[in-house]
Amino acid sequence: MGDDLDTSSTEDTDDNEPLTDDIKIPFLYKNDRESAEDVEEELNLWTLSDQERLNFICALQCKIVLEFSEAVNLYEENAKCHQDFLDDRTVNILEEYDVIGMTVTGAATRLHLLDQLKPCAVIVEEAAEIIEGQLISVLPPSIEHLVMLGDQEQLQPRVNCYKLTQKNLDCSMFERLINNKMPFQQLGKQCRMRDDIADLLRSLNIYKDLKTNKEKTCNNKPPDCIGASLYFVKHTAQEKQIKGSNSLYNQKEILLILDVAVHLMKNGYPPEYVTVLCPYRGQ
């Protein structure tokens, strides 16, 4: 074993002595590392000099790094084969359906599947709330027909950086195309609100030309126990933010709404006739 290891540069030292300061670990610099297999058999570490021990450590390190690298390559190869199998199975399942729904984020993470599915038409809901770059990036080249639905009068994409909003990043492709005179169709008649509610929107110049289908809304009478079809309630209670979320809630509003719902049910309106709409998920 002594013939296999280079001992010319060191002298024997006591086994319990610390390594001297002038000995440098040659892990990154030694080119003639010995093979660990050559010295592992019948090896007695106590008989090795300091330099021989360092050389042996380097050989073991090289062996471990090589084995680990081979294991990682094998794992990545097997993982890719497994993922390809799952993707093929997913594509086969999706090809059986005429309509596939997903979020913009979901489409971005599955672009490789969309490329295989080759959809010819895409319908985008709430298109006014999607950043233009996000939408364009998820449209596969097979698209022949793009339908965007949205309300650019009220809703815009959420951009957390104010400086980017000054560069019009909060302008969706939906809004930009409309502003550039791209032909579009706009609903001009609503069938849900009574006129006294719809007048609020008209007075705010949001939907100045909005018309009401009175045949559909004439029977939408306010509850007898309340009297009016619309109320605004003012309070000064502060909102609170849910820990770990951007969503807000207001305990005072919750109690007020609960009282109204209970009042309606006590006056003969069953629970299925009472709907509570909240602006925030946390509420």
C-alpha positions as CSV (number, residue, x, y, z in Angstrom):
1,M,0.0,0.0,0.0
2,G,2.9,2.3,0.7
3,D,3.9,2.0,-3.0
4,D,0.5,3.2,-4.1
5,L,0.4,6.4,-1.9
6,D,2.7,9.4,-2.2
7,T,4.6,9.8,1.1
8,S,7.7,11.6,-0.1
9,S,6.5,15.1,1.0
10,T,5.6,14.3,4.7
11,E,7.1,12.7,7.7
12,D,5.4,10.3,10.2
13,T,3.6,12.2,12.9
14,D,2.0,11.1,16.2
15,D,-1.6,9.9,15.6
16,N,-2.9,12.2,18.2
17,E,-1.2,15.3,16.9
18,P,-3.2,17.9,15.0
19,L,-2.5,18.5,11.3
20,T,0.2,21.2,10.8
21,D,-0.9,24.5,9.3
22,D,1.1,24.1,6.1
23,I,-0.9,21.0,5.0
24,K,-3.7,22.1,2.6
25,I,-6.6,19.9,1.7
26,P,-6.1,19.2,-2.0
27,F,-9.7,18.4,-2.7
28,L,-10.1,20.9,-5.5
29,Y,-6.4,21.0,-6.6
30,K,-5.0,17.5,-6.7
31,N,-5.1,16.0,-10.2
32,D,-3.5,12.7,-9.4
33,R,-6.0,11.5,-6.8
34,E,-5.7,7.8,-6.0
35,S,-8.6,5.5,-6.6
36,A,-10.4,4.7,-3.3
37,E,-10.8,1.1,-4.4
38,D,-7.0,0.7,-4.5
39,V,-6.5,1.6,-0.9
40,E,-9.7,0.6,0.8
41,E,-8.8,-3.1,1.2
42,E,-6.5,-3.9,4.2
43,L,-6.2,-0.3,5.0
44,N,-5.0,0.8,8.5
45,L,-5.6,4.5,8.9
46,W,-3.3,4.7,11.9
47,T,-0.3,3.8,9.7
48,L,-0.9,6.6,7.2
49,S,0.9,10.0,7.3
50,D,-1.1,13.2,7.3
51,Q,-0.7,13.6,3.5
52,E,-1.7,10.0,2.9
53,R,-4.8,10.5,4.9
54,L,-5.7,13.6,3.0
55,N,-5.1,11.8,-0.3
56,F,-7.4,9.0,0.8
57,I,-10.1,11.5,1.8
58,C,-9.9,13.1,-1.6
59,A,-10.2,9.6,-3.2
60,L,-13.3,8.9,-1.1
61,Q,-14.8,12.3,-2.0
62,C,-14.3,11.7,-5.7
63,K,-15.9,8.3,-5.4
64,I,-18.9,9.6,-3.5
65,V,-19.4,12.6,-5.9
66,L,-19.2,10.3,-8.9
67,E,-21.7,7.9,-7.4
68,F,-24.0,10.7,-6.4
69,S,-23.8,12.3,-9.8
70,E,-24.7,9.0,-11.5
71,A,-27.6,8.5,-9.1
72,V,-28.9,12.0,-9.8
73,N,-28.7,11.5,-13.6
74,L,-30.5,8.2,-13.3
75,Y,-33.2,9.8,-11.1
76,E,-33.7,12.7,-13.5
77,E,-34.0,10.3,-16.4
78,N,-36.5,8.1,-14.6
79,A,-38.5,11.1,-13.4
80,K,-38.7,12.5,-17.0
81,C,-39.9,9.1,-18.3
82,H,-42.5,9.0,-15.5
83,Q,-43.7,12.6,-16.2
84,D,-43.9,11.9,-19.9
85,F,-46.1,8.9,-19.2
86,L,-48.4,11.0,-17.0
87,D,-48.5,13.8,-19.6
88,D,-49.4,11.3,-22.3
89,R,-52.2,9.8,-20.2
90,T,-53.5,13.3,-19.3
91,V,-53.6,14.3,-23.0
92,N,-55.4,11.1,-23.9
93,I,-58.0,11.9,-21.3
94,L,-58.4,15.5,-22.3
95,E,-58.8,14.7,-26.0
96,E,-62.1,13.0,-25.2
97,Y,-63.6,16.3,-24.1
98,D,-64.8,19.2,-26.3
99,V,-64.4,21.8,-23.6
100,I,-61.4,22.1,-21.2
101,G,-61.4,24.7,-18.4
102,M,-58.4,26.0,-16.5
103,T,-57.0,29.2,-14.9
104,V,-54.4,31.4,-16.5
105,T,-51.9,30.1,-14.0
106,G,-52.9,26.5,-14.7
107,A,-52.4,27.1,-18.4
108,A,-49.0,28.6,-17.9
109,T,-47.8,25.5,-16.0
110,R,-49.3,23.1,-18.6
111,L,-48.2,24.8,-21.9
112,H,-46.6,21.5,-23.0
113,L,-50.0,19.9,-22.8
114,L,-51.8,22.7,-24.6
115,D,-49.2,22.4,-27.4
116,Q,-50.1,18.7,-27.8
117,L,-53.9,19.3,-27.5
118,K,-53.7,22.0,-30.2
119,P,-57.0,23.9,-29.2
120,C,-58.4,26.0,-32.0
121,A,-60.6,28.3,-29.9
122,V,-60.1,29.9,-26.5
123,I,-62.7,31.7,-24.4
124,V,-61.2,34.0,-21.7
125,E,-63.5,34.9,-18.8
126,E,-62.8,38.2,-16.9
127,A,-60.3,39.1,-19.6
128,A,-60.1,42.7,-18.3
129,E,-58.5,41.5,-15.1
130,I,-55.6,39.6,-16.8
131,I,-52.3,41.2,-17.5
132,E,-51.6,41.2,-21.2
133,G,-48.3,39.4,-21.0
134,Q,-49.9,36.6,-18.9
135,L,-52.6,36.0,-21.5
136,I,-50.4,36.1,-24.6
137,S,-47.9,33.7,-23.0
138,V,-50.5,30.9,-22.6
139,L,-52.0,31.1,-26.1
140,P,-50.7,28.1,-28.1
141,P,-49.9,28.7,-31.8
142,S,-52.9,26.5,-32.9
143,I,-55.4,29.2,-31.8
144,E,-57.8,30.3,-34.6
145,H,-60.4,32.0,-32.6
146,L,-60.0,34.0,-29.3
147,V,-63.1,35.2,-27.4
148,M,-62.6,37.5,-24.5
149,L,-65.3,38.4,-22.0
150,G,-64.9,41.1,-19.4
151,D,-65.8,44.6,-18.1
152,Q,-63.0,47.1,-18.8
153,E,-65.2,49.9,-17.3
154,Q,-64.6,48.7,-13.7
155,L,-62.0,46.0,-13.5
156,Q,-58.3,46.1,-14.3
157,P,-55.4,43.7,-13.7
158,R,-53.9,43.9,-10.2
159,V,-50.3,45.2,-10.4
160,N,-48.5,45.5,-7.1
161,C,-45.7,47.8,-8.3
162,Y,-47.0,51.4,-8.7
163,K,-44.2,52.3,-11.1
164,L,-45.3,49.6,-13.5
165,T,-48.9,50.9,-13.5
166,Q,-47.4,54.2,-14.8
167,K,-46.1,52.2,-17.8
168,N,-49.7,50.9,-18.4
169,L,-48.9,47.4,-17.2
170,D,-52.4,47.4,-15.6
171,C,-54.0,47.8,-19.0
172,S,-55.2,44.4,-20.2
173,M,-55.1,43.3,-23.8
174,F,-58.9,43.3,-23.7
175,E,-59.0,47.0,-22.7
176,R,-56.2,48.0,-25.1
177,L,-57.9,46.5,-28.1
178,I,-61.2,48.2,-27.3
179,N,-59.3,51.5,-26.8
180,N,-57.7,51.1,-30.2
181,K,-61.1,50.7,-31.9
182,M,-61.1,47.0,-32.3
183,P,-64.8,46.0,-33.1
184,F,-66.5,44.5,-30.0
185,Q,-70.0,43.7,-28.8
186,Q,-71.3,45.2,-25.5
187,L,-74.4,44.2,-23.6
188,G,-76.8,47.1,-23.5
189,K,-79.7,45.7,-21.5
190,Q,-79.7,44.1,-18.0
191,C,-82.2,41.7,-16.7
192,R,-81.4,41.6,-13.0
193,M,-81.6,44.9,-11.2
194,R,-84.6,47.1,-10.6
195,D,-84.3,50.5,-12.2
196,D,-83.8,52.3,-8.8
197,I,-80.6,50.1,-8.4
198,A,-79.5,50.4,-12.0
199,D,-79.8,54.2,-11.8
200,L,-76.8,54.2,-9.4
201,L,-74.6,52.9,-12.2
202,R,-76.0,55.3,-14.7
203,S,-75.4,58.2,-12.3
204,L,-71.7,57.2,-11.9
205,N,-71.3,57.4,-15.7
206,I,-70.1,53.8,-15.7
207,Y,-73.0,52.5,-17.9
208,K,-74.7,55.6,-19.1
209,D,-76.6,53.8,-21.9
210,L,-77.6,50.8,-19.8
211,K,-81.2,49.8,-20.3
212,T,-83.4,47.6,-18.2
213,N,-85.5,44.7,-19.3
214,K,-88.6,45.7,-17.3
215,E,-90.5,42.6,-18.2
216,K,-87.8,40.6,-16.4
217,T,-87.4,42.9,-13.4
218,C,-91.0,44.2,-12.8
219,N,-91.6,41.4,-10.3
220,N,-88.5,42.1,-8.3
221,K,-90.2,43.7,-5.4
222,P,-88.4,44.6,-2.2
223,P,-89.2,42.5,0.9
224,D,-92.2,43.6,2.9
225,C,-90.2,43.7,6.1
226,I,-87.6,46.1,4.8
227,G,-89.5,48.5,2.5
228,A,-86.9,49.7,0.2
229,S,-84.9,47.8,-2.5
230,L,-81.6,49.5,-1.6
231,Y,-79.8,50.6,1.6
232,F,-76.4,51.9,2.4
233,V,-75.2,51.4,6.0
234,K,-72.4,53.6,7.3
235,H,-70.1,52.5,10.1
236,T,-66.6,53.3,11.4
237,A,-65.4,49.8,12.3
238,Q,-61.9,49.1,10.9
239,E,-61.2,46.2,8.6
240,K,-58.6,43.5,9.6
241,Q,-56.3,41.4,7.5
242,I,-56.2,37.7,7.8
243,K,-52.8,36.4,8.9
244,G,-50.9,35.0,5.9
245,S,-53.4,36.4,3.4
246,N,-54.2,39.7,1.5
247,S,-57.9,39.1,2.2
248,L,-59.7,41.5,4.6
249,Y,-62.7,41.0,6.9
250,N,-64.8,43.3,9.1
251,Q,-66.4,41.8,12.2
252,K,-68.9,44.7,12.4
253,E,-70.2,44.1,8.9
254,I,-70.5,40.4,9.6
255,L,-72.8,41.1,12.6
256,L,-74.9,43.6,10.7
257,I,-75.4,41.3,7.8
258,L,-76.2,38.4,10.1
259,D,-78.9,40.5,11.8
260,V,-80.5,41.4,8.5
261,A,-80.5,37.7,7.4
262,V,-82.1,36.6,10.7
263,H,-84.7,39.5,10.4
264,L,-85.6,38.3,6.9
265,M,-86.0,34.7,8.0
266,K,-88.1,35.7,11.0
267,N,-90.5,37.5,8.6
268,G,-91.2,34.5,6.4
269,Y,-88.3,34.4,3.9
270,P,-86.7,30.9,3.9
271,P,-82.9,30.7,4.0
272,E,-82.7,29.7,0.3
273,Y,-84.2,33.1,-0.6
274,V,-81.4,35.0,1.3
275,T,-78.1,35.6,-0.5
276,V,-75.0,37.3,1.0
277,L,-72.4,38.5,-1.4
278,C,-69.0,39.5,0.0
279,P,-66.3,41.6,-1.7
280,Y,-63.5,39.7,0.0
281,R,-62.9,36.0,0.3
282,G,-61.9,36.3,3.9
283,Q,-65.2,38.0,4.8
